[in-house]
Amino acid sequence: MKIEENTDRMKMRRARKRVQELKGFYRHLMVYLTINTVIIIVKIAGNSNYGDTFMGPFWHFSTFATPLFWGIGLGFHAMKVFSPNWVFGHKWEERQIQKYIEQEKKEAEKFR
């Protein structure tokens, strides 16, 4: 009974962590879309009212630098959240936990 309770707690903890990761990604995505939409709209409105003197020509690199580089960061965030075995994924984490549990068991047996 005790083991089942611990397993259920661990599952609940992992599920909560997963939901928090998803929530964080979707917040990041919404902020990305909002900010970059505003930047593009301001750029279009400024250029139509003031010409190319307003923040440079529309097709200039600076117009798309923020969405580009931020988008790269957002892509890495998406890979971390949605890719099951991205660099240090869940399986790697579980293997490391098991490794340290085994080490502690071996060390405890030495002192018996």
Residue frames relative to the residue before (quaternion, step in Angstrom):
aa qw qx qy qz dx dy dz
M 1.0000 0.0000 0.0000 0.0000 0.00 0.00 0.00
K 0.6564 0.5239 -0.3073 0.4475 3.57 0.96 -0.91
I 0.6508 0.5191 -0.3101 0.4592 3.58 0.99 -0.87
E 0.6434 0.5223 -0.3221 0.4578 3.58 0.97 -0.81
E 0.6391 0.5200 -0.3252 0.4640 3.60 1.01 -0.81
N 0.6554 0.5035 -0.3086 0.4708 3.58 0.97 -0.86
T 0.6405 0.5204 -0.3168 0.4675 3.57 0.99 -0.84
D 0.6554 0.5029 -0.3086 0.4716 3.56 0.94 -0.87
R 0.6424 0.5157 -0.3228 0.4661 3.59 0.99 -0.79
M 0.6554 0.5055 -0.3146 0.4647 3.56 0.96 -0.87
K 0.6413 0.5158 -0.3235 0.4669 3.58 0.99 -0.82
M 0.6539 0.5089 -0.3079 0.4676 3.56 0.96 -0.88
R 0.6449 0.5210 -0.3168 0.4606 3.59 0.97 -0.85
R 0.6660 0.4928 -0.2969 0.4749 3.58 0.97 -0.88
A 0.6406 0.5196 -0.3251 0.4626 3.57 1.00 -0.80
R 0.6503 0.5060 -0.3164 0.4701 3.59 0.96 -0.82
K 0.6402 0.5212 -0.3209 0.4642 3.55 0.99 -0.86
R 0.6492 0.5233 -0.3084 0.4577 3.58 0.96 -0.86
V 0.6480 0.5066 -0.3108 0.4763 3.57 0.97 -0.87
Q 0.6480 0.5107 -0.3225 0.4639 3.60 0.97 -0.79
E 0.6300 0.5246 -0.3296 0.4682 3.60 1.03 -0.76
L 0.6602 0.4989 -0.3024 0.4731 3.58 0.93 -0.90
K 0.6474 0.5227 -0.3116 0.4589 3.55 0.94 -0.91
G 0.6489 0.5216 -0.3076 0.4606 3.57 0.97 -0.85
F 0.6576 0.5012 -0.3156 0.4656 3.56 0.95 -0.83
Y 0.6869 0.4835 -0.2988 0.4530 3.60 0.83 -0.92
R 0.5975 0.5282 -0.3591 0.4848 3.60 1.11 -0.58
H 0.6400 0.5292 -0.3115 0.4619 3.55 0.92 -0.95
L 0.6600 0.5122 -0.2980 0.4618 3.57 0.93 -0.93
M 0.6701 0.4983 -0.3046 0.4582 3.61 0.89 -0.89
V 0.6482 0.4965 -0.3197 0.4807 3.60 0.96 -0.81
Y 0.6223 0.5461 -0.3282 0.4547 3.57 0.99 -0.86
L 0.6992 0.4708 -0.2749 0.4625 3.58 0.78 -1.03
T 0.6629 0.5164 -0.3059 0.4476 3.59 0.92 -0.89
I 0.7027 0.4707 -0.2729 0.4585 3.58 0.71 -1.08
N 0.7186 0.4503 -0.2725 0.4545 3.58 0.80 -0.94
T 0.5862 0.5395 -0.3708 0.4773 3.59 1.14 -0.49
V 0.6485 0.5077 -0.3133 0.4728 3.58 0.95 -0.86
I 0.6376 0.5282 -0.3315 0.4523 3.60 0.92 -0.86
I 0.6831 0.4789 -0.2894 0.4693 3.60 0.85 -0.95
I 0.6547 0.5084 -0.3183 0.4599 3.62 0.93 -0.85
V 0.6484 0.5018 -0.3177 0.4763 3.59 0.94 -0.85
K 0.6422 0.5229 -0.3183 0.4612 3.57 0.98 -0.83
I 0.6699 0.4831 -0.3013 0.4766 3.61 0.90 -0.91
A 0.6764 0.4880 -0.2971 0.4649 3.59 0.86 -0.95
G 0.6639 0.5122 -0.3061 0.4508 3.57 0.93 -0.85
N 0.6759 0.4856 -0.2957 0.4689 3.56 0.92 -0.86
S 0.6631 0.4930 -0.3269 0.4586 3.60 1.00 -0.73
N 0.7139 0.4319 -0.2595 0.4862 3.61 1.09 -0.58
Y 0.8145 0.2508 -0.1002 0.5134 3.58 0.94 -0.86
G 0.4892 -0.6600 0.4370 0.3661 3.58 1.23 -0.07
D 0.7723 -0.3630 0.2561 0.4541 3.54 -1.26 -0.35
T 0.5184 0.6342 -0.4324 0.3769 3.60 1.19 -0.02
F 0.6291 0.5154 -0.3309 0.4787 3.61 1.22 -0.38
M 0.8388 -0.1784 0.0603 0.5109 3.59 -0.32 1.29
G 0.6630 -0.5257 0.3123 0.4319 3.61 1.05 0.58
P 0.7011 -0.4514 0.3259 0.4454 3.58 -1.28 0.11
F 0.6362 -0.5670 0.3667 0.3732 3.58 -1.13 0.68
W 0.7489 0.4095 -0.2337 0.4657 3.60 0.83 -0.90
H 0.3755 0.7207 -0.4910 0.3138 3.57 1.24 0.31
F 0.6401 -0.5655 0.3695 0.3659 3.58 -1.14 0.71
S 0.6316 0.5685 -0.3449 0.3987 3.58 0.97 -0.82
T 0.5759 0.5869 -0.3797 0.4238 3.60 1.13 -0.51
F 0.8019 0.2971 -0.1296 0.5019 3.56 0.93 -0.87
A 0.4219 0.7239 -0.4618 0.2911 3.60 1.25 0.01
T 0.6703 0.4972 -0.3103 0.4552 3.58 0.85 -0.91
P 0.6937 0.4471 -0.3121 0.4706 3.65 0.72 -0.89
L 0.6381 0.5448 -0.3359 0.4280 3.59 1.00 -0.75
F 0.7531 0.3977 -0.2350 0.4685 3.57 0.61 -1.10
W 0.6265 0.5045 -0.3350 0.4906 3.57 1.04 -0.69
G 0.6264 0.5434 -0.3263 0.4538 3.59 1.05 -0.76
I 0.6094 0.5298 -0.3489 0.4756 3.58 1.07 -0.68
G 0.6571 0.4996 -0.3001 0.4781 3.57 0.96 -0.88
L 0.6407 0.5165 -0.3139 0.4734 3.57 1.02 -0.81
G 0.6201 0.5428 -0.3327 0.4584 3.58 1.07 -0.71
F 0.6473 0.4962 -0.3141 0.4859 3.59 0.99 -0.81
H 0.6234 0.5285 -0.3378 0.4669 3.57 1.03 -0.79
A 0.6501 0.5111 -0.3115 0.4681 3.60 0.96 -0.87
M 0.6448 0.5138 -0.3312 0.4589 3.61 0.93 -0.82
K 0.6450 0.5236 -0.3226 0.4535 3.57 0.97 -0.82
V 0.7208 0.4509 -0.2508 0.4628 3.57 0.91 -0.92
F 0.8127 0.3297 -0.1440 0.4584 3.59 0.81 -0.98
S 0.6331 0.4990 -0.3511 0.4764 3.63 1.15 -0.35
P 0.4469 -0.7356 0.4357 0.2635 3.59 -0.62 1.05
N 0.8158 0.1796 -0.0879 0.5426 3.61 0.91 -0.76
W 0.1700 0.7868 -0.5711 0.1607 3.55 0.86 0.87
V 0.8426 -0.2306 0.0377 0.4852 3.56 -0.91 1.03
F 0.8051 -0.0327 0.0486 0.5902 3.64 0.39 -1.15
G 0.0238 0.8582 -0.5090 0.0613 3.55 0.57 1.20
H 0.7782 -0.3589 0.2631 0.4431 3.50 -1.39 -0.08
K 0.6631 0.5040 -0.3215 0.4504 3.61 0.89 -0.85
W 0.6253 0.5228 -0.3344 0.4730 3.57 1.01 -0.78
E 0.6391 0.5364 -0.3130 0.4537 3.55 0.97 -0.92
E 0.6645 0.5033 -0.2971 0.4656 3.58 0.92 -0.93
R 0.6395 0.5198 -0.3270 0.4625 3.60 0.98 -0.82
Q 0.6605 0.5045 -0.3124 0.4600 3.59 0.93 -0.84
I 0.6314 0.5240 -0.3308 0.4662 3.57 0.99 -0.82
Q 0.6680 0.4966 -0.2986 0.4669 3.58 0.90 -0.94
K 0.6241 0.5472 -0.3329 0.4475 3.56 1.02 -0.81
Y 0.7055 0.4538 -0.2714 0.4719 3.59 0.86 -0.91
I 0.6003 0.5380 -0.3594 0.4702 3.59 1.10 -0.60
E 0.6547 0.5060 -0.3046 0.4718 3.59 0.96 -0.88
Q 0.6384 0.5231 -0.3294 0.4586 3.59 0.97 -0.81
E 0.6652 0.4976 -0.3077 0.4639 3.56 0.92 -0.87
K 0.6255 0.5307 -0.3385 0.4610 3.60 1.03 -0.75
K 0.6595 0.5063 -0.3057 0.4640 3.60 0.94 -0.92
E 0.6650 0.4944 -0.3059 0.4688 3.59 0.95 -0.83
A 0.6398 0.5149 -0.3246 0.4692 3.58 1.03 -0.73
E 0.6523 0.5176 -0.3138 0.4561 3.60 1.05 -0.74
K 0.5864 0.5821 -0.3651 0.4289 3.59 1.13 -0.58
F 0.7392 0.4287 -0.2220 0.4696 3.55 1.01 -0.80
R 0.5352 0.6231 -0.4091 0.3975 3.61 1.25 0.13
